Structure formats: structure tokens, C-alpha cells
Amino acid sequence: MFVTITETLTSQQRNYLKTLIAGEKAISSTEVMHRYQISSTTSIFHSKTALIKNDILDNKACEISFQDPIYAYWLKAEYFAKQS
């Protein structure tokens, strides 16, 4: 199920999730955007909006978090670990 969800996301959305998993705080910094191949700050905004709309992320009290902590764990331990 997680594979299906993840594979339907755009590459920019997956890259945005990867920054969250890595614990990056300054996601819109040039260095972070370059490291995670994020094309622009507009892309960050659109990715975040789409992921919230699709119930993958929550935005409570201006803090972004995963709705499903098991999905976040799977991304870190399986999906992104195999790409490194």
C-alpha cells in the first residue's frame, strides 16, 4: 500500500517528503533545495499543499507532520534507504 501511495506522487513531492524525513528545517534554502533536487520554492509550496490535501501530511499549529507515523518510518527505513 505504501509503495502505491508513494509511486503516485510527483518527484517533487517525494523529494519534499525526503527533506521532512531527513529533519531539514531550512527546506527553502538553496543548499537544501539543491541537495534534494527541489526545483523552486513554488514547488515546495505546491508539494506541501498537495500532500496535505491528499491526507499524507498535517499542518497543525503551523507545523508539518505525517498523518501516519508508520508511513514516515517506512519512507525512512525502506523507500529512501534503498535509494541512497
Biopython code that builds the backbone (N, CA, C, O; Angstrom):
import numpy as np
from Bio.PDB.StructureBuilder import StructureBuilder

atoms = [
    (1, "MET", "N", (0.822, -1.185, 0.000)),
    (1, "MET", "CA", (0.000, 0.000, 0.000)),
    (1, "MET", "C", (0.873, 1.258, 0.000)),
    (1, "MET", "O", (0.598, 2.197, -0.747)),
    (2, "PHE", "N", (1.919, 1.287, 0.828)),
    (2, "PHE", "CA", (2.795, 2.458, 0.884)),
    (2, "PHE", "C", (3.504, 2.687, -0.446)),
    (2, "PHE", "O", (3.699, 3.828, -0.865)),
    (3, "VAL", "N", (3.887, 1.605, -1.101)),
    (3, "VAL", "CA", (4.555, 1.730, -2.394)),
    (3, "VAL", "C", (3.619, 2.403, -3.391)),
    (3, "VAL", "O", (4.032, 3.307, -4.118)),
    (4, "THR", "N", (2.376, 1.973, -3.429)),
    (4, "THR", "CA", (1.392, 2.543, -4.341)),
    (4, "THR", "C", (1.204, 4.029, -4.081)),
    (4, "THR", "O", (1.199, 4.829, -5.016)),
    (5, "ILE", "N", (1.052, 4.395, -2.836)),
    (5, "ILE", "CA", (0.883, 5.807, -2.474)),
    (5, "ILE", "C", (2.095, 6.611, -2.935)),
    (5, "ILE", "O", (1.952, 7.661, -3.562)),
    (6, "THR", "N", (3.257, 6.124, -2.629)),
    (6, "THR", "CA", (4.489, 6.853, -2.908)),
    (6, "THR", "C", (4.748, 6.974, -4.399)),
    (6, "THR", "O", (5.183, 8.026, -4.868)),
    (7, "GLU", "N", (4.490, 5.929, -5.140)),
    (7, "GLU", "CA", (4.748, 5.953, -6.581)),
    (7, "GLU", "C", (3.775, 6.847, -7.334)),
    (7, "GLU", "O", (4.068, 7.243, -8.462)),
    (8, "THR", "N", (2.633, 7.176, -6.756)),
    (8, "THR", "CA", (1.690, 8.077, -7.424)),
    (8, "THR", "C", (2.045, 9.545, -7.194)),
    (8, "THR", "O", (1.460, 10.425, -7.825)),
    (9, "LEU", "N", (2.980, 9.815, -6.314)),
    (9, "LEU", "CA", (3.395, 11.197, -6.049)),
    (9, "LEU", "C", (4.353, 11.679, -7.138)),
    (9, "LEU", "O", (5.028, 10.884, -7.792)),
    (10, "THR", "N", (4.395, 12.995, -7.315)),
    (10, "THR", "CA", (5.366, 13.557, -8.253)),
    (10, "THR", "C", (6.756, 13.455, -7.640)),
    (10, "THR", "O", (6.894, 13.267, -6.432)),
    (11, "SER", "N", (7.772, 13.578, -8.462)),
    (11, "SER", "CA", (9.143, 13.516, -7.943)),
    (11, "SER", "C", (9.397, 14.672, -6.973)),
    (11, "SER", "O", (10.122, 14.500, -5.994)),
    (12, "GLN", "N", (8.820, 15.834, -7.225)),
    (12, "GLN", "CA", (8.994, 16.967, -6.324)),
    (12, "GLN", "C", (8.331, 16.705, -4.967)),
    (12, "GLN", "O", (8.861, 17.101, -3.929)),
    (13, "GLN", "N", (7.179, 16.041, -4.980)),
    (13, "GLN", "CA", (6.517, 15.684, -3.721)),
    (13, "GLN", "C", (7.343, 14.665, -2.947)),
    (13, "GLN", "O", (7.481, 14.773, -1.729)),
    (14, "ARG", "N", (7.896, 13.675, -3.648)),
    (14, "ARG", "CA", (8.753, 12.691, -2.972)),
    (14, "ARG", "C", (10.005, 13.358, -2.415)),
    (14, "ARG", "O", (10.444, 13.036, -1.311)),
    (15, "ASN", "N", (10.577, 14.280, -3.172)),
    (15, "ASN", "CA", (11.761, 14.998, -2.691)),
    (15, "ASN", "C", (11.430, 15.842, -1.464)),
    (15, "ASN", "O", (12.233, 15.930, -0.535)),
    (16, "TYR", "N", (10.265, 16.454, -1.458)),
    (16, "TYR", "CA", (9.832, 17.232, -0.293)),
    (16, "TYR", "C", (9.685, 16.316, 0.927)),
    (16, "TYR", "O", (10.129, 16.665, 2.021)),
    (17, "LEU", "N", (9.069, 15.159, 0.744)),
    (17, "LEU", "CA", (8.936, 14.201, 1.851)),
    (17, "LEU", "C", (10.305, 13.773, 2.362)),
    (17, "LEU", "O", (10.500, 13.597, 3.564)),
    (18, "LYS", "N", (11.247, 13.608, 1.447)),
    (18, "LYS", "CA", (12.599, 13.204, 1.837)),
    (18, "LYS", "C", (13.243, 14.261, 2.730)),
    (18, "LYS", "O", (13.952, 13.915, 3.676)),
    (19, "THR", "N", (13.008, 15.539, 2.449)),
    (19, "THR", "CA", (13.555, 16.601, 3.306)),
    (19, "THR", "C", (12.945, 16.531, 4.698)),
    (19, "THR", "O", (13.631, 16.745, 5.697)),
    (20, "LEU", "N", (11.653, 16.230, 4.758)),
    (20, "LEU", "CA", (10.998, 16.117, 6.072)),
    (20, "LEU", "C", (11.549, 14.933, 6.859)),
    (20, "LEU", "O", (11.824, 15.044, 8.054)),
    (21, "ILE", "N", (11.708, 13.805, 6.182)),
    (21, "ILE", "CA", (12.244, 12.600, 6.822)),
    (21, "ILE", "C", (13.653, 12.863, 7.350)),
    (21, "ILE", "O", (14.027, 12.378, 8.418)),
    (22, "ALA", "N", (14.427, 13.634, 6.593)),
    (22, "ALA", "CA", (15.806, 13.942, 6.989)),
    (22, "ALA", "C", (15.876, 14.984, 8.103)),
    (22, "ALA", "O", (16.950, 15.241, 8.646)),
    (23, "GLY", "N", (14.744, 15.581, 8.441)),
    (23, "GLY", "CA", (14.722, 16.558, 9.521)),
    (23, "GLY", "C", (15.224, 17.938, 9.125)),
    (23, "GLY", "O", (15.599, 18.736, 9.985)),
    (24, "GLU", "N", (15.232, 18.221, 7.840)),
    (24, "GLU", "CA", (15.681, 19.532, 7.369)),
    (24, "GLU", "C", (14.730, 20.619, 7.872)),
    (24, "GLU", "O", (13.510, 20.462, 7.832)),
    (25, "LYS", "N", (15.302, 21.705, 8.337)),
    (25, "LYS", "CA", (14.491, 22.821, 8.846)),
    (25, "LYS", "C", (14.390, 23.950, 7.826)),
    (25, "LYS", "O", (13.330, 24.560, 7.682)),
    (26, "ALA", "N", (15.469, 24.230, 7.128)),
    (26, "ALA", "CA", (15.508, 25.319, 6.149)),
    (26, "ALA", "C", (15.299, 24.753, 4.748)),
    (26, "ALA", "O", (16.194, 24.813, 3.905)),
    (27, "ILE", "N", (14.114, 24.204, 4.510)),
    (27, "ILE", "CA", (13.848, 23.499, 3.258)),
    (27, "ILE", "C", (13.978, 24.424, 2.049)),
    (27, "ILE", "O", (14.385, 23.979, 0.975)),
    (28, "SER", "N", (13.645, 25.683, 2.206)),
    (28, "SER", "CA", (13.696, 26.599, 1.068)),
    (28, "SER", "C", (15.076, 27.216, 0.855)),
    (28, "SER", "O", (15.237, 28.079, -0.008)),
    (29, "SER", "N", (16.072, 26.785, 1.631)),
    (29, "SER", "CA", (17.425, 27.299, 1.408)),
    (29, "SER", "C", (17.986, 26.697, 0.119)),
    (29, "SER", "O", (17.646, 25.574, -0.255)),
    (30, "THR", "N", (18.831, 27.444, -0.538)),
    (30, "THR", "CA", (19.416, 26.997, -1.802)),
    (30, "THR", "C", (20.146, 25.673, -1.637)),
    (30, "THR", "O", (20.034, 24.787, -2.484)),
    (31, "GLU", "N", (20.889, 25.540, -0.553)),
    (31, "GLU", "CA", (21.652, 24.311, -0.310)),
    (31, "GLU", "C", (20.743, 23.092, -0.192)),
    (31, "GLU", "O", (21.002, 22.061, -0.813)),
    (32, "VAL", "N", (19.679, 23.204, 0.602)),
    (32, "VAL", "CA", (18.756, 22.072, 0.803)),
    (32, "VAL", "C", (18.017, 21.765, -0.495)),
    (32, "VAL", "O", (17.871, 20.602, -0.871)),
    (33, "MET", "N", (17.557, 22.799, -1.172)),
    (33, "MET", "CA", (16.841, 22.579, -2.433)),
    (33, "MET", "C", (17.745, 21.873, -3.453)),
    (33, "MET", "O", (17.289, 20.993, -4.183)),
    (34, "HIS", "N", (18.994, 22.251, -3.500)),
    (34, "HIS", "CA", (19.945, 21.603, -4.415)),
    (34, "HIS", "C", (20.201, 20.149, -3.995)),
    (34, "HIS", "O", (20.195, 19.249, -4.835)),
    (35, "ARG", "N", (20.423, 19.925, -2.704)),
    (35, "ARG", "CA", (20.717, 18.578, -2.196)),
    (35, "ARG", "C", (19.588, 17.599, -2.486)),
    (35, "ARG", "O", (19.837, 16.433, -2.793)),
    (36, "TYR", "N", (18.341, 18.071, -2.391)),
    (36, "TYR", "CA", (17.187, 17.189, -2.567)),
    (36, "TYR", "C", (16.509, 17.361, -3.927)),
    (36, "TYR", "O", (15.413, 16.847, -4.153)),
    (37, "GLN", "N", (17.170, 18.085, -4.824)),
    (37, "GLN", "CA", (16.683, 18.288, -6.188)),
    (37, "GLN", "C", (15.267, 18.853, -6.235)),
    (37, "GLN", "O", (14.416, 18.376, -6.986)),
    (38, "ILE", "N", (15.033, 19.873, -5.421)),
    (38, "ILE", "CA", (13.763, 20.587, -5.435)),
    (38, "ILE", "C", (13.953, 21.795, -6.340)),
    (38, "ILE", "O", (14.905, 22.558, -6.180)),
    (39, "SER", "N", (13.048, 21.961, -7.283)),
    (39, "SER", "CA", (13.261, 22.941, -8.339)),
    (39, "SER", "C", (13.080, 24.398, -7.919)),
    (39, "SER", "O", (13.774, 25.275, -8.434)),
    (40, "SER", "N", (12.155, 24.671, -6.988)),
    (40, "SER", "CA", (11.896, 26.063, -6.611)),
    (40, "SER", "C", (11.107, 26.123, -5.304)),
    (40, "SER", "O", (10.587, 25.115, -4.827)),
    (41, "THR", "N", (11.032, 27.321, -4.741)),
    (41, "THR", "CA", (10.208, 27.493, -3.536)),
    (41, "THR", "C", (8.734, 27.319, -3.870)),
    (41, "THR", "O", (7.949, 26.894, -3.022)),
    (42, "THR", "N", (8.360, 27.642, -5.087)),
    (42, "THR", "CA", (6.978, 27.420, -5.526)),
    (42, "THR", "C", (6.663, 25.929, -5.520)),
    (42, "THR", "O", (5.561, 25.525, -5.147)),
    (43, "SER", "N", (7.617, 25.121, -5.929)),
    (43, "SER", "CA", (7.446, 23.675, -5.917)),
    (43, "SER", "C", (7.237, 23.160, -4.491)),
    (43, "SER", "O", (6.424, 22.266, -4.257)),
    (44, "ILE", "N", (7.973, 23.731, -3.550)),
    (44, "ILE", "CA", (7.811, 23.352, -2.145)),
    (44, "ILE", "C", (6.382, 23.636, -1.701)),
    (44, "ILE", "O", (5.736, 22.784, -1.092)),
    (45, "PHE", "N", (5.888, 24.834, -2.006)),
    (45, "PHE", "CA", (4.529, 25.230, -1.623)),
    (45, "PHE", "C", (3.498, 24.291, -2.244)),
    (45, "PHE", "O", (2.600, 23.813, -1.551)),
    (46, "HIS", "N", (3.620, 24.023, -3.545)),
    (46, "HIS", "CA", (2.648, 23.159, -4.223)),
    (46, "HIS", "C", (2.717, 21.721, -3.712)),
    (46, "HIS", "O", (1.686, 21.068, -3.555)),
    (47, "SER", "N", (3.911, 21.234, -3.455)),
    (47, "SER", "CA", (4.061, 19.872, -2.922)),
    (47, "SER", "C", (3.420, 19.757, -1.548)),
    (47, "SER", "O", (2.675, 18.815, -1.280)),
    (48, "LYS", "N", (3.714, 20.718, -0.681)),
    (48, "LYS", "CA", (3.155, 20.697, 0.666)),
    (48, "LYS", "C", (1.626, 20.760, 0.614)),
    (48, "LYS", "O", (0.947, 20.009, 1.314)),
    (49, "THR", "N", (1.096, 21.643, -0.204)),
    (49, "THR", "CA", (-0.358, 21.788, -0.331)),
    (49, "THR", "C", (-1.004, 20.492, -0.812)),
    (49, "THR", "O", (-2.016, 20.061, -0.260)),
    (50, "ALA", "N", (-0.423, 19.871, -1.837)),
    (50, "ALA", "CA", (-0.981, 18.634, -2.378)),
    (50, "ALA", "C", (-0.899, 17.490, -1.374)),
    (50, "ALA", "O", (-1.833, 16.696, -1.263)),
    (51, "LEU", "N", (0.202, 17.401, -0.648)),
    (51, "LEU", "CA", (0.365, 16.324, 0.333)),
    (51, "LEU", "C", (-0.586, 16.488, 1.517)),
    (51, "LEU", "O", (-1.043, 15.494, 2.082)),
    (52, "ILE", "N", (-0.882, 17.707, 1.891)),
    (52, "ILE", "CA", (-1.875, 17.956, 2.940)),
    (52, "ILE", "C", (-3.266, 17.592, 2.422)),
    (52, "ILE", "O", (-4.039, 16.928, 3.113)),
    (53, "LYS", "N", (-3.579, 18.032, 1.201)),
    (53, "LYS", "CA", (-4.883, 17.749, 0.596)),
    (53, "LYS", "C", (-5.115, 16.249, 0.452)),
    (53, "LYS", "O", (-6.240, 15.774, 0.609)),
    (54, "ASN", "N", (-4.051, 15.501, 0.155)),
    (54, "ASN", "CA", (-4.164, 14.046, -0.022)),
    (54, "ASN", "C", (-4.025, 13.266, 1.284)),
    (54, "ASN", "O", (-3.878, 12.044, 1.267)),
    (55, "ASP", "N", (-4.072, 13.963, 2.405)),
    (55, "ASP", "CA", (-4.051, 13.344, 3.733)),
    (55, "ASP", "C", (-2.773, 12.559, 4.025)),
    (55, "ASP", "O", (-2.798, 11.565, 4.751)),
    (56, "ILE", "N", (-1.669, 13.009, 3.459)),
    (56, "ILE", "CA", (-0.380, 12.404, 3.777)),
    (56, "ILE", "C", (0.295, 13.195, 4.889)),
    (56, "ILE", "O", (0.931, 12.627, 5.776)),
    (57, "LEU", "N", (0.145, 14.518, 4.826)),
    (57, "LEU", "CA", (0.711, 15.400, 5.845)),
    (57, "LEU", "C", (-0.382, 16.170, 6.566)),
    (57, "LEU", "O", (-1.485, 16.348, 6.049)),
    (58, "ASP", "N", (-0.056, 16.621, 7.766)),
    (58, "ASP", "CA", (-0.909, 17.505, 8.567)),
    (58, "ASP", "C", (-0.190, 18.830, 8.747)),
    (58, "ASP", "O", (1.039, 18.885, 8.787)),
    (59, "ASN", "N", (-0.960, 19.883, 8.854)),
    (59, "ASN", "CA", (-0.396, 21.195, 9.164)),
    (59, "ASN", "C", (-1.157, 21.733, 10.373)),
    (59, "ASN", "O", (-2.136, 22.467, 10.234)),
    (60, "LYS", "N", (-0.694, 21.358, 11.548)),
    (60, "LYS", "CA", (-1.337, 21.789, 12.791)),
    (60, "LYS", "C", (-0.418, 22.762, 13.504)),
    (60, "LYS", "O", (0.762, 22.482, 13.714)),
    (61, "ALA", "N", (-0.969, 23.903, 13.874)),
    (61, "ALA", "CA", (-0.206, 24.948, 14.571)),
    (61, "ALA", "C", (1.046, 25.315, 13.776)),
    (61, "ALA", "O", (2.125, 25.511, 14.335)),
    (62, "CYS", "N", (0.871, 25.402, 12.459)),
    (62, "CYS", "CA", (1.966, 25.768, 11.543)),
    (62, "CYS", "C", (3.142, 24.796, 11.592)),
    (62, "CYS", "O", (4.270, 25.170, 11.273)),
    (63, "GLU", "N", (2.887, 23.580, 11.981)),
    (63, "GLU", "CA", (3.933, 22.556, 11.993)),
    (63, "GLU", "C", (3.495, 21.392, 11.111)),
    (63, "GLU", "O", (2.408, 20.839, 11.277)),
    (64, "ILE", "N", (4.355, 21.038, 10.181)),
    (64, "ILE", "CA", (4.069, 19.950, 9.245)),
    (64, "ILE", "C", (4.467, 18.623, 9.880)),
    (64, "ILE", "O", (5.563, 18.486, 10.422)),
    (65, "SER", "N", (3.564, 17.647, 9.807)),
    (65, "SER", "CA", (3.855, 16.310, 10.321)),
    (65, "SER", "C", (3.141, 15.276, 9.455)),
    (65, "SER", "O", (2.216, 15.606, 8.713)),
    (66, "PHE", "N", (3.574, 14.042, 9.556)),
    (66, "PHE", "CA", (2.941, 12.950, 8.824)),
    (66, "PHE", "C", (1.667, 12.527, 9.543)),
    (66, "PHE", "O", (1.644, 12.418, 10.769)),
    (67, "GLN", "N", (0.614, 12.290, 8.780)),
    (67, "GLN", "CA", (-0.611, 11.777, 9.394)),
    (67, "GLN", "C", (-0.406, 10.357, 9.904)),
    (67, "GLN", "O", (-0.963, 9.975, 10.933)),
    (68, "ASP", "N", (0.385, 9.587, 9.193)),
    (68, "ASP", "CA", (0.638, 8.201, 9.574)),
    (68, "ASP", "C", (2.119, 8.032, 9.912)),
    (68, "ASP", "O", (2.956, 7.990, 9.010)),
    (69, "PRO", "N", (2.451, 7.937, 11.199)),
    (69, "PRO", "CA", (3.866, 7.786, 11.569)),
    (69, "PRO", "C", (4.499, 6.498, 11.041)),
    (69, "PRO", "O", (5.717, 6.428, 10.878)),
    (70, "ILE", "N", (3.691, 5.496, 10.779)),
    (70, "ILE", "CA", (4.223, 4.250, 10.220)),
    (70, "ILE", "C", (4.668, 4.478, 8.770)),
    (70, "ILE", "O", (5.673, 3.921, 8.329)),
    (71, "TYR", "N", (3.921, 5.290, 8.045)),
    (71, "TYR", "CA", (4.319, 5.640, 6.682)),
    (71, "TYR", "C", (5.645, 6.409, 6.705)),
    (71, "TYR", "O", (6.530, 6.148, 5.890)),
    (72, "ALA", "N", (5.777, 7.344, 7.628)),
    (72, "ALA", "CA", (7.027, 8.101, 7.766)),
    (72, "ALA", "C", (8.181, 7.149, 8.063)),
    (72, "ALA", "O", (9.258, 7.277, 7.482)),
    (73, "TYR", "N", (7.962, 6.206, 8.957)),
    (73, "TYR", "CA", (9.002, 5.222, 9.283)),
    (73, "TYR", "C", (9.361, 4.385, 8.062)),
    (73, "TYR", "O", (10.539, 4.154, 7.790)),
    (74, "TRP", "N", (8.346, 3.930, 7.323)),
    (74, "TRP", "CA", (8.584, 3.123, 6.122)),
    (74, "TRP", "C", (9.394, 3.909, 5.091)),
    (74, "TRP", "O", (10.328, 3.379, 4.490)),
    (75, "LEU", "N", (9.028, 5.179, 4.890)),
    (75, "LEU", "CA", (9.787, 6.011, 3.949)),
    (75, "LEU", "C", (11.260, 6.063, 4.342)),
    (75, "LEU", "O", (12.143, 5.908, 3.498)),
    (76, "LYS", "N", (11.513, 6.280, 5.618)),
    (76, "LYS", "CA", (12.892, 6.418, 6.095)),
    (76, "LYS", "C", (13.647, 5.091, 6.044)),
    (76, "LYS", "O", (14.770, 5.036, 5.544)),
    (77, "ALA", "N", (13.045, 4.037, 6.552)),
    (77, "ALA", "CA", (13.735, 2.754, 6.691)),
    (77, "ALA", "C", (13.788, 1.941, 5.408)),
    (77, "ALA", "O", (14.718, 1.159, 5.211)),
    (78, "GLU", "N", (12.806, 2.114, 4.535)),
    (78, "GLU", "CA", (12.734, 1.271, 3.337)),
    (78, "GLU", "C", (12.900, 2.069, 2.047)),
    (78, "GLU", "O", (13.857, 1.862, 1.300)),
    (79, "TYR", "N", (11.991, 2.958, 1.796)),
    (79, "TYR", "CA", (11.933, 3.623, 0.490)),
    (79, "TYR", "C", (13.164, 4.477, 0.211)),
    (79, "TYR", "O", (13.859, 4.261, -0.783)),
    (80, "PHE", "N", (13.435, 5.443, 1.082)),
    (80, "PHE", "CA", (14.569, 6.336, 0.851)),
    (80, "PHE", "C", (15.902, 5.665, 1.179)),
    (80, "PHE", "O", (16.928, 6.052, 0.619)),
    (81, "ALA", "N", (15.916, 4.686, 2.057)),
    (81, "ALA", "CA", (17.146, 3.985, 2.395)),
    (81, "ALA", "C", (17.668, 3.202, 1.189)),
    (81, "ALA", "O", (18.879, 3.082, 1.002)),
    (82, "LYS", "N", (16.768, 2.677, 0.382)),
    (82, "LYS", "CA", (17.157, 1.887, -0.787)),
    (82, "LYS", "C", (17.620, 2.777, -1.942)),
    (82, "LYS", "O", (18.286, 2.300, -2.860)),
    (83, "GLN", "N", (17.275, 4.052, -1.903)),
    (83, "GLN", "CA", (17.675, 4.972, -2.964)),
    (83, "GLN", "C", (19.048, 5.553, -2.719)),
    (83, "GLN", "O", (19.669, 6.065, -3.650)),
    (84, "SER", "N", (19.535, 5.492, -1.511)),
    (84, "SER", "CA", (20.824, 6.108, -1.176)),
    (84, "SER", "C", (21.995, 5.327, -1.703)),
    (84, "SER", "O", (23.143, 5.722, -1.499)),
]
sb = StructureBuilder()
sb.init_structure("model")
sb.init_model(0)
sb.init_chain("A")
sb.init_seg("    ")
for serial, (resi, resn, name, xyz) in enumerate(atoms, 1):
    if name == "N":
        sb.init_residue(resn, " ", resi, " ")
    sb.init_atom(name, np.array(xyz, "f"), 0.0, 1.0, " ", f" {name:<3s}", serial, name[0])
structure = sb.get_structure()
